[in-house]
């Protein structure tokens, strides 16, 4: 028996009781109703993933469900926002119940981990396209922005770079002695929610690394009207990424590969002692515009900075 639109929603996505008191009405009506606490602002982000653009057609659907939600939660982390609700729009070429079960398991498992309620969305027929809108709360005036870095600030990241980029290369045929960490980073990124919350009132600017460190730090530099210098030797790299660079000579990969979903942030030297654990200083903000990189003690040109649609 064919599964209709409303049965599909009820069977696969309307199966968790609300976890947040701010969501007063969720799935099942024309709109969701939200209650925003006094002295808080609503942070809202939207991301779309399209088959054969953002993911391969044969990807494990449970991994895809996880990643779709994770990339949106990562945007909230970059603003220092606490996620509490999401909407989900699915465009499906057909109803594949096995695929839907696995996809919803991955999506709903991560939503439960972060106590995020699915409060609505849409389903329609067409080429496989997945869209999430994520909502978070941040105290008024406490949101982390891209436009507030200052000359003299230090540039930090919250974790290793290039693992997801290596994972993509492994999927595309590159051989690696220990591929597990890289593949997990690529397929199942972890949004840095706790780190984003800890950076409120500490970081001067912040962004998540979705399109590569060079490209995303570049957004901070542009919005803040400053420049930066990075030292390649200070990049936190896993042993596998270091091996990849040694084998291929592709030292630019950890700077330009996307999908890391670590946070890149700036902080004054006086506030470094307030940082959460496992953050790594990779450079410094400077008054002169532009991004400057040294590798083996020599200035280098980066060339392509990272992934960009329509480029």
Phi, psi and omega per residue, in radians:
X1 nan 2.280 -3.100
X2 -1.155 2.517 3.104
X3 -1.654 2.127 3.118
X4 -1.433 3.023 -3.071
X5 -0.993 -0.824 -3.034
X6 -1.322 -0.600 3.045
X7 -1.143 -0.655 3.117
X8 -1.052 -0.816 -3.136
X9 -1.089 -0.823 -3.082
X10 -1.140 -0.706 -3.041
X11 -1.264 -0.718 -2.967
X12 -1.863 -0.374 -2.986
X13 -2.240 -0.218 3.126
X14 -1.909 1.117 -3.024
X15 -2.248 0.069 3.110
X16 -2.075 2.403 3.033
X17 -1.229 2.616 3.122
X18 -0.974 2.400 -3.140
X19 -1.844 -0.209 -3.072
X20 -2.080 2.342 -3.132
X21 -1.228 -0.254 -3.112
X22 -1.312 -0.297 -3.095
X23 -1.682 1.663 -3.037
X24 -1.495 -0.336 3.060
X25 -2.662 2.210 -3.078
X26 -2.036 -2.252 -3.061
X27 -1.108 2.406 3.022
X28 2.111 -0.103 3.103
X29 -2.193 -3.111 -3.125
X30 -1.195 -0.551 3.118
X31 -2.442 2.752 2.911
X32 -1.492 2.684 3.084
X33 -2.086 2.274 -3.094
X34 -2.142 2.549 3.061
X35 -2.009 1.965 -3.116
X36 -1.594 2.153 -3.128
X37 -1.092 2.651 3.070
X38 -1.029 2.587 3.086
X39 1.189 0.332 3.042
X40 -2.116 2.696 3.016
X41 -1.964 2.639 3.094
X42 -1.588 2.122 3.022
X43 -1.725 2.307 -3.028
X44 -2.383 2.341 3.131
X45 -2.460 2.682 3.123
X46 -2.364 2.368 3.068
X47 -2.375 2.475 3.089
X48 -2.077 2.437 3.055
X49 -2.137 2.291 -3.063
X50 -2.078 2.360 3.130
X51 -0.996 2.373 3.134
X52 1.210 0.100 2.941
X53 -1.974 -0.905 -3.131
X54 -1.814 -0.319 -3.137
X55 -2.672 2.689 3.127
X56 -1.402 2.651 -3.069
X57 -1.097 -0.482 -3.081
X58 -1.700 0.268 -3.124
X59 -1.119 2.557 3.030
X60 -1.026 2.097 -3.065
X61 -1.106 -0.483 3.072
X62 -1.149 -0.719 3.076
X63 -1.106 -0.688 -3.124
X64 -1.131 -0.738 3.104
X65 -1.069 -0.760 3.087
X66 -1.052 -0.886 -3.030
X67 -1.154 -0.676 3.129
X68 -0.994 -0.794 3.124
X69 -1.272 -0.700 -3.070
X70 -1.050 -0.717 -3.072
X71 -1.177 -0.522 3.083
X72 -1.329 -0.725 3.082
X73 -1.100 -0.552 3.107
X74 -1.090 -0.646 3.078
X75 -1.092 -0.703 3.100
X76 -1.154 -0.688 3.096
X77 -1.012 -0.707 -3.111
X78 -1.147 -0.369 3.102
X79 -1.668 -0.031 -3.053
X80 1.267 0.455 -3.088
X81 -1.718 2.521 3.066
X82 -1.561 1.990 -3.118
X83 -1.197 2.543 3.091
X84 -2.476 -0.286 -3.115
X85 -2.720 2.691 3.058
X86 -2.493 2.718 2.898
X87 -2.041 2.738 -3.056
X88 -2.371 2.163 3.055
X89 -1.990 2.151 -3.120
X90 -1.998 2.170 2.930
X91 -1.909 2.038 -2.995
X92 -2.094 2.364 3.081
X93 -1.191 -0.459 3.117
X94 -2.867 2.919 3.080
X95 -1.594 1.886 3.080
X96 -1.958 1.809 -2.987
X97 -1.164 -0.604 3.095
X98 -1.136 -0.780 3.112
X99 -1.085 -0.796 -3.106
X100 -1.118 -0.680 3.132
X101 -1.091 -0.813 -3.134
X102 -1.167 -0.770 3.130
X103 -1.039 -0.836 -3.117
X104 -1.171 -0.579 3.083
X105 -1.067 -0.801 3.130
X106 -1.131 -0.748 -3.124
X107 -1.155 -0.878 -3.046
X108 -1.254 -0.497 3.097
X109 -1.123 -0.777 3.120
X110 -1.211 -0.632 3.111
X111 -1.115 -0.643 3.096
X112 -1.186 -0.678 -3.132
X113 -1.022 -0.691 -3.112
X114 -1.764 0.162 3.107
X115 0.936 0.879 3.127
X116 -1.892 2.253 -3.121
X117 -1.597 2.369 2.940
X118 -1.467 1.993 -2.962
X119 -1.948 0.017 3.123
X120 2.841 -3.016 3.139
X121 2.677 -2.590 -3.074
X122 -2.773 2.671 2.989
X123 -2.291 2.471 3.139
X124 -2.677 2.902 3.131
X125 -1.665 2.444 3.129
X126 2.759 -3.018 3.100
X127 -1.020 2.479 -3.008
X128 -1.046 1.938 -3.113
X129 -2.470 2.317 -3.010
X130 -2.214 2.231 -3.102
X131 -2.295 2.307 3.054
X132 -2.123 2.415 2.926
X133 -1.977 2.163 -3.086
X134 -1.991 2.478 -3.091
X135 -2.149 2.422 3.123
X136 -2.452 2.926 3.139
X137 -2.064 2.445 3.104
X138 -2.498 2.378 3.101
X139 -0.983 2.504 -3.127
X140 -0.972 2.268 3.117
X141 1.455 -0.012 -3.067
X142 -1.830 -0.055 -3.090
X143 -1.104 2.470 3.060
X144 -1.459 2.246 -3.059
X145 -2.035 2.935 3.048
X146 -1.522 -0.273 -2.885
X147 -1.737 0.227 -2.960
X148 -2.169 0.338 3.031
X149 -1.282 2.580 -3.088
X150 -2.231 2.557 3.077
X151 -0.973 2.339 -3.080
X152 1.756 -0.356 3.063
X153 -1.101 2.712 3.024
X154 -1.686 2.611 3.123
X155 -1.787 2.200 -3.122
X156 -2.183 2.765 2.941
X157 -2.260 2.723 -3.037
X158 -1.574 -0.060 -3.131
X159 -3.081 -3.081 -3.065
X160 -1.047 2.610 3.141
X161 -1.958 2.610 3.019
X162 1.564 -0.142 -3.128
X163 -1.112 -0.788 3.140
X164 -1.162 -0.668 3.084
X165 -1.080 -0.688 3.065
X166 -1.169 -0.676 3.093
X167 -1.017 -0.739 3.091
X168 -1.080 -0.749 -3.141
X169 -1.130 -0.605 3.078
X170 -1.140 -0.775 3.085
X171 -1.024 -0.596 -3.116
X172 -1.488 0.010 3.011
X173 2.145 -0.130 3.114
X174 -1.188 2.421 3.130
X175 -1.668 2.510 -3.074
X176 -2.565 2.383 -3.109
X177 -1.109 -0.665 -3.124
X178 -2.257 1.455 -3.023
X179 -1.455 -0.158 -2.927
X180 -1.045 -0.844 -3.092
X181 -1.107 -0.751 -3.124
X182 -1.131 -0.745 -3.139
X183 -1.165 -0.685 3.098
X184 -1.115 -0.742 3.118
X185 -1.075 -0.662 -3.131
X186 -1.270 -0.808 -3.036
X187 -1.481 -0.561 -2.995
X188 -2.283 1.122 3.134
X189 -1.118 2.637 -3.130
X190 -1.935 1.997 3.122
X191 -1.136 2.391 -3.033
X192 -1.579 1.068 -3.077
X193 -1.111 -0.860 -3.078
X194 -1.102 -0.660 3.116
X195 -1.155 -0.730 3.110
X196 -1.058 -0.733 3.109
X197 -1.133 -0.686 -3.126
X198 -1.193 -0.377 -3.103
X199 -1.495 -0.137 3.055
X200 -1.000 2.286 3.102
X201 1.307 0.032 -3.133
X202 -2.055 -0.963 3.124
X203 -1.283 2.558 3.074
X204 -1.576 -0.421 3.081
X205 -2.760 2.767 -3.065
X206 -2.768 2.665 3.064
X207 -2.733 2.686 3.021
X208 -1.625 2.652 -3.048
X209 -1.645 1.610 3.122
X210 -1.839 -0.552 -3.074
X211 -1.973 0.220 -3.115
X212 1.916 2.504 -3.086
X213 -0.984 -0.804 -3.075
X214 -1.068 -0.782 -3.117
X215 -1.188 -0.767 -3.050
X216 -1.319 -0.682 2.994
X217 -1.057 -0.608 3.095
X218 -1.015 -0.583 3.091
X219 -1.146 -0.709 3.080
X220 -1.082 -0.785 -3.109
X221 -1.076 -0.764 -3.121
X222 -1.139 -0.837 -3.099
X223 -1.169 -0.563 -3.092
X224 -1.582 -0.189 -3.131
X225 1.184 0.667 -3.127
X226 -2.321 -3.121 3.035
X227 -2.189 -3.052 3.134
X228 -2.750 2.715 2.961
X229 -2.102 2.398 3.111
X230 -2.104 2.487 3.036
X231 -1.871 2.033 -3.066
X232 -1.003 -0.660 -3.089
X233 -1.154 -0.274 3.108
X234 -1.546 -0.114 -3.126
X235 -1.150 2.316 3.053
X236 -1.337 2.004 -3.071
X237 -2.213 2.403 3.043
X238 -1.209 2.852 3.110
X239 -1.036 -0.634 -3.114
X240 -1.185 -0.703 3.104
X241 -1.187 -0.692 3.071
X242 -1.060 -0.714 3.101
X243 -1.117 -0.728 3.119
X244 -1.043 -0.802 -3.132
X245 -1.105 -0.736 3.141
X246 -1.112 -0.660 -3.103
X247 -1.288 -0.670 -2.976
X248 -1.817 -0.378 -3.021
X249 1.349 0.085 -3.091
X250 -1.477 1.256 -3.106
X251 -1.244 -0.303 -3.131
X252 -1.300 -0.401 -3.029
X253 -0.918 -0.833 -3.123
X254 -1.117 -0.311 3.123
X255 -1.574 -0.424 -2.995
X256 -2.010 -0.308 -3.110
X257 -1.272 2.462 -3.134
X258 -1.590 -3.046 3.000
X259 1.278 0.267 3.069
X260 -1.225 -0.731 -3.122
X261 0.990 0.468 2.823
X262 -1.407 2.946 3.055
X263 -1.697 2.422 2.965
X264 -1.925 2.213 -3.087
X265 -2.516 2.832 3.079
X266 -1.992 2.632 -3.072
X267 -2.690 2.520 3.081
X268 -1.261 2.672 3.131
X269 -1.035 -0.550 -3.138
X270 -1.209 -0.311 -3.076
X271 -1.858 0.034 -3.089
X272 -1.024 -0.615 -3.104
X273 -1.159 -0.244 -3.139
X274 -1.576 -0.066 -3.027
X275 -1.236 2.602 3.008
X276 -1.154 2.895 -3.103
X277 -1.145 2.778 3.011
X278 1.085 0.779 2.968
X279 -1.952 2.586 -2.973
X280 -2.219 2.212 3.090
X281 -1.407 2.198 -3.090
X282 -2.102 -0.097 -3.115
X283 3.093 -2.866 -3.073
X284 -2.526 2.542 3.056
X285 -1.419 2.413 -3.112
X286 -2.260 2.768 -3.127
X287 -1.216 -0.606 -3.109
X288 -1.225 2.191 -3.121
X289 -1.071 2.746 3.092
X290 1.841 2.830 3.126
X291 -1.927 2.143 -3.127
X292 -2.004 2.363 -3.053
X293 -2.224 2.335 2.999
X294 -1.956 2.417 3.117
X295 -2.362 2.164 -3.045
X296 0.972 0.634 3.085
X297 1.378 0.042 -3.100
X298 -2.033 2.478 3.041
X299 -1.154 2.422 -3.096
X300 -2.269 2.623 3.010
X301 -1.638 2.317 -3.056
X302 -1.471 -0.564 -3.053
X303 1.298 -2.192 3.132
X304 -1.099 2.310 -3.046
X305 -1.658 -0.450 -3.100
X306 2.868 -3.131 -3.083
X307 -1.237 2.407 3.052
X308 -2.574 2.229 3.087
X309 -1.091 2.542 3.055
X310 1.253 0.064 3.115
X311 -1.581 nan nan
